[in-house]
């Protein structure tokens, strides 16, 4: 048997004003084991967050990614086991789906003898998943900046100080289907300039851990104003989090997960956000997580 074990962190993308560019890896993880079988069967097992959500076989993003890479090489491994142990909530804006795609590409690459290098794996996963900033953040860890130009992926990892972040996820039945559709194709120039002017200082404040500055720079006018209307109680939750000590509140990705940045009182802020959602008629879950600076970890075993 030949087995590849891949662990990937969750990702906060569209970070503050850094729309479609800045990403931050955090300490929630999915671990996926991909191994050869002695027959020609494809067996997929899922456990944890979203278990059974994609059904079995080829409908899971990990197996879709595996097959895409096999097709690219016009080669295939006949029998495969895929075991997913996931702690990243699905459809939350925390990058679980991108992590699944990345794991599939890495797993298939290793099953075929590691024919692609790290940069090529990044580019392939970004292209086939259509989630480039999440892919880069999940693989590289820490703070990242990235964009695509045609089929070329351009990215850098950026230095960041140690942070702990509060994540609050409300239970919203319709958000997955409707949330991202409300964003306009065109935005006012002043709003675009508002975001652009804040990105360089936000990067610097995250590098040195300047909490006061982070709190002044996390606002966004291109993304959150259009999405928050789909999240019941967003403004109330954000306000109560700030009153409890949060210096900045934002969405993760396209949401609906809300993230709060604070220097201290993380447990109190998490509890306050959960109670604020309850006051708005929603159940929610919260996590207090560190920044993940390692990114993907891979172990390979062969017998």
C-alpha positions in Angstrom: 0.0 0.0 0.0 1.1 3.6 -0.7 -0.4 6.3 1.4 -0.2 10.1 1.5 -1.5 12.0 4.5 -2.1 15.7 3.9 -3.1 18.3 6.6 -4.2 21.8 5.6 -5.3 24.8 7.7 -8.4 26.9 7.2 -8.0 30.3 5.5 -9.4 33.7 6.0 -9.4 35.5 2.6 -10.7 38.8 1.4 -9.0 40.0 4.6 -10.3 43.5 5.5 -9.7 45.8 2.6 -7.5 43.2 0.8 -10.2 41.9 -1.4 -9.1 39.0 -3.7 -5.6 39.4 -2.4 -4.8 39.0 1.3 -5.2 35.7 3.0 -4.5 34.4 6.6 -4.2 30.8 7.6 -5.7 29.8 10.9 -5.6 26.8 13.3 -8.6 24.8 12.1 -7.6 21.8 10.0 -8.6 19.1 7.6 -6.6 15.9 7.3 -7.0 13.7 4.2 -5.4 10.3 3.6 -5.2 9.0 0.1 -3.9 5.5 -0.6 -3.7 2.9 -3.3 -6.0 -0.2 -3.2 -5.3 -3.6 -4.5 -8.5 -3.5 -6.6 -10.1 -1.0 -8.9 -12.5 0.5 -6.4 -12.8 4.2 -5.3 -13.8 4.3 -1.7 -14.4 7.7 0.1 -14.9 8.0 3.9 -15.7 11.3 5.5 -15.7 12.3 9.2 -16.2 15.5 11.1 -17.5 18.8 9.7 -19.7 18.2 6.7 -19.5 14.4 6.7 -21.6 13.0 3.9 -22.2 16.5 2.5 -20.8 15.6 -1.0 -22.0 12.0 -1.1 -19.5 9.4 -2.1 -17.1 8.7 -4.9 -16.5 11.3 -7.6 -18.7 14.0 -6.1 -16.2 14.9 -3.4 -13.9 17.8 -4.3 -10.8 15.7 -3.3 -11.7 12.9 -5.7 -12.6 15.4 -8.4 -9.1 17.0 -8.0 -7.5 13.6 -8.1 -9.2 12.7 -11.4 -8.4 16.1 -12.9 -4.7 15.5 -12.3 -4.9 12.0 -13.7 -6.6 13.3 -16.8 -3.9 16.0 -17.2 -1.3 13.3 -17.2 -3.4 10.8 -19.1 -2.6 8.4 -16.4 -4.5 6.9 -13.5 -4.2 4.8 -10.4 -7.1 2.3 -10.6 -8.0 1.7 -6.9 -8.0 4.5 -4.4 -9.0 5.1 -0.7 -9.8 8.6 0.3 -10.3 9.3 4.1 -11.4 12.8 5.1 -11.2 14.0 8.7 -12.4 17.6 8.6 -12.6 20.2 11.3 -13.2 23.2 9.0 -16.9 24.1 8.6 -18.2 23.8 5.1 -19.7 26.7 3.2 -18.4 29.1 5.8 -15.8 31.2 4.0 -13.1 29.4 5.9 -11.6 27.6 2.9 -12.6 23.9 3.5 -13.5 23.4 -0.1 -10.2 24.8 -1.3 -8.4 22.5 1.1 -10.2 19.5 -0.3 -9.0 20.5 -3.8 -5.5 21.0 -2.7 -5.4 17.7 -0.9 -6.6 15.9 -4.1 -3.9 17.5 -6.2 -1.1 16.8 -3.7 -2.3 13.2 -3.2 -2.6 12.4 -6.9 0.8 14.0 -7.6 2.4 11.8 -4.9 0.6 8.6 -6.2 2.1 9.3 -9.6 5.6 9.8 -8.2 5.7 13.6 -7.4 5.9 14.7 -11.1 5.1 18.3 -10.2 7.0 20.6 -7.9 5.5 22.8 -5.2 4.9 25.8 -7.4 3.3 23.7 -10.1 1.0 22.0 -7.5 0.0 25.5 -6.3 -0.8 26.7 -9.8 -2.7 23.5 -10.7 -4.8 23.6 -7.5 -5.5 27.3 -7.9 -6.6 26.9 -11.5 -8.9 23.8 -11.2 -10.5 25.0 -7.9 -11.1 28.6 -9.0 -10.1 29.6 -5.4 -6.6 30.9 -5.8 -6.2 33.0 -2.7 -7.6 30.2 -0.5 -5.3 27.7 -2.1 -2.2 29.8 -1.7 -3.0 30.6 2.0 -3.8 27.0 2.8 -0.6 25.6 1.3 1.8 28.4 2.4 0.3 29.3 5.8 0.7 32.6 7.6 -0.2 35.8 5.7 -0.2 35.7 1.9 -0.8 38.0 -1.0 -1.8 36.5 -4.4 -3.6 37.1 -7.7 -3.9 35.3 -11.0 -2.9 36.7 -14.4 -4.5 34.4 -17.0 -3.4 31.0 -15.9 -0.3 32.3 -14.1 -0.4 32.5 -10.3 1.6 35.2 -8.6 2.0 35.1 -4.9 4.2 36.0 -1.9 4.2 35.0 1.8 4.4 37.9 4.1 5.8 38.1 7.7 3.2 38.2 10.5 3.3 38.5 14.3 1.6 36.0 16.6 -2.2 36.5 16.7 -5.2 34.8 18.1 -8.5 35.3 16.2 -12.1 34.7 17.2 -14.3 33.1 14.6 -18.1 33.1 14.9 -20.2 31.1 12.5 -24.0 31.6 12.5 -26.4 28.9 11.2 -27.9 30.3 8.0 -29.8 28.0 5.7 -29.9 30.2 2.6 -26.6 32.0 2.7 -24.7 29.5 0.6 -27.0 30.0 -2.4 -27.6 33.7 -2.1 -24.8 35.5 -0.3 -22.2 36.1 -3.0 -24.8 37.0 -5.6 -25.6 40.4 -4.1 -22.1 41.9 -4.8 -22.2 44.4 -7.7 -19.9 44.2 -10.8 -19.1 47.9 -10.5 -18.3 50.0 -7.4 -17.8 53.7 -6.7 -14.2 55.0 -7.2 -14.1 56.5 -3.7 -14.9 53.1 -2.2 -12.1 51.4 -4.3 -9.6 54.1 -3.2 -10.7 53.6 0.4 -9.8 50.0 0.3 -6.6 50.4 -1.7 -5.2 53.1 0.6 -5.5 50.8 3.6 -3.9 47.6 2.3 -0.2 48.5 2.7 -0.6 49.7 6.3 -2.7 46.7 7.1 0.1 44.4 5.9 2.6 46.4 8.1 0.4 46.4 11.1 0.0 42.6 10.9 3.7 42.2 10.6 4.5 44.1 13.8 1.4 43.3 15.7 0.2 46.9 16.0 -3.3 46.2 17.4 -4.4 49.8 17.4 -3.5 50.2 13.7 -5.1 46.9 12.8 -8.3 48.2 14.3 -8.2 51.3 12.1 -7.5 49.5 8.9 -9.8 46.4 8.7 -12.8 48.3 7.4 -14.0 47.4 3.9 -16.3 49.2 1.4 -16.2 46.8 -1.5 -17.3 43.5 0.0 -18.9 43.4 3.4 -21.5 46.1 2.9 -23.2 43.9 0.2 -22.8 40.6 2.0 -23.7 41.6 5.6 -27.3 42.2 4.6 -27.6 38.4 4.2 -26.3 37.8 7.7 -29.0 38.4 10.3 -27.6 40.6 13.1 -24.2 41.3 11.6 -24.0 44.9 12.7 -25.3 44.0 16.2 -22.7 41.2 16.5 -19.9 43.4 15.3 -20.8 46.2 17.7 -21.1 43.9 20.7 -17.7 42.3 19.8 -16.1 45.7 19.8 -17.7 46.6 23.1 -16.3 43.4 24.5 -12.8 44.4 23.4 -12.4 43.4 19.7 -10.4 46.0 17.8 -11.6 44.9 14.4 -14.4 42.7 13.0 -14.6 41.4 9.4 -16.0 38.6 7.3 -13.9 35.6 6.3 -14.0 35.1 2.6 -17.5 35.4 1.4 -18.8 34.6 4.8 -20.9 33.9 6.7 -18.1 33.3 9.3 -17.3 36.5 11.1 -13.8 37.1 12.5 -12.7 39.4 15.3 -9.2 40.6 16.1 -8.3 41.3 19.7 -5.2 41.6 21.9 -6.9 40.1 24.9 -10.3 38.9 26.4 -10.8 36.4 23.5 -13.1 34.1 25.5 -15.3 37.0 26.6 -15.5 38.3 23.0 -16.4 34.9 21.7 -19.2 34.5 24.3 -20.5 38.0 23.5 -20.6 37.3 19.8 -22.5 34.1 20.4 -25.0 35.8 22.7 -25.4 38.6 20.1 -26.4 36.1 17.5 -28.8 34.5 19.9 -30.4 38.0 20.5 -30.8 38.1 16.7 -32.5 34.7 16.6 -29.6 32.6 15.3 -27.6 29.8 16.7 -23.9 30.0 16.2 -20.6 28.4 17.0 -17.3 30.1 18.0 -13.6 29.2 18.0 -10.5 30.9 19.3 -7.7 30.0 16.9 -4.0 31.0 16.4 -2.5 32.0 13.0 -1.1 28.9 11.3 2.4 29.7 10.1 3.3 26.2 8.7 0.7 25.6 6.0 0.4 22.2 4.4 2.1 19.2 6.0 2.5 16.0 4.0 3.7 12.5 5.1 4.1 9.6 2.7 4.3 6.0 3.6 4.9 3.0 1.3 4.9 -0.7 2.0 
